[in-house]
Amino acid sequence: MDGYEHTQRGAMHLILLAVSAIIGAAAVLSGEIPAARNGLLSLSVVFAVVAAGFAQLTVRDRGDRLTVRFGWIPLIGWSARWEDIESAEIGRTSWVDGWGLHWLPGRGMTINIWGQDCVVLNVKSRIVRVGTDDPEGLAEYVRRRISEQQLD
């Protein structure tokens, strides 16, 4: 079976970059107050780095597992072995799920970069919502992999 790989780009990083630029401008305008300037410049850099981390979300079949990674340098993410994924359904996140990677009691884990479309995975009886702009393609692919896993 051909592998699955899909990258969704969101707009959150543009918002974070704008905030970084505003803070950077405030640092420049802070003038002769070194502590304020340095603090604001540091905060500006933090926002820029976080923006790079949330520019995109890539879902990929790694052979033995499904991985979901944020950013151009994929340091933050999640993965599950195919044998641990029990089901996949197309779903929608709610405003309470938000964007990013987090866990909420009663809702499970959410991994989302933009929008509300997702695939709801049941992984070892736990819920994981994977945000995507390709919910039909991802859900179908995961279902096929689950079926193949059961045949082995």
C-alpha positions, 0 to 999 in steps of 0.5 A: 500500500502506498503511504499517506503524507499530507501537510496542512498549513494554517494561519496561526503562524501569521498571527503569531508573527504579527504579534512578534513584529508588534512586540519587536517594534515596541522594543525598538521604541522603548529607547534608552531602557535596556531592560525593557528593550531586552525583555521585549526583544526576547519575547518577540523572538519567542513568538517568532519561534512559536510561529515557526513551530505552528506553521504547518501540521504533517500527518504521515505513515511511517510504516509501523506508525502514524505520526503527526508533527507540527512546524517546519522543524517537526519537534512537537508531535504525536504518534501511535503504532498502527496496531494500537489504532482501533477506529477512525471517524470523520469529526469536527472539533469544537471551540473548546478543543482549540488549536495546538496539541493538548488534552482535555478531560472528557474530550481526549487529545486534540492535535490541530493547526487550523479549522474544525475538520478532524479525524477522531481516532480511538487509540487504545480506547482513548480519543485523539482528534487529528485536525486536517483539511483532508478528513475523508482521505485520512479517515479512509487511509487509516481504516484501510491500515486498520483492516490490513493490520487485522488481516495480519 
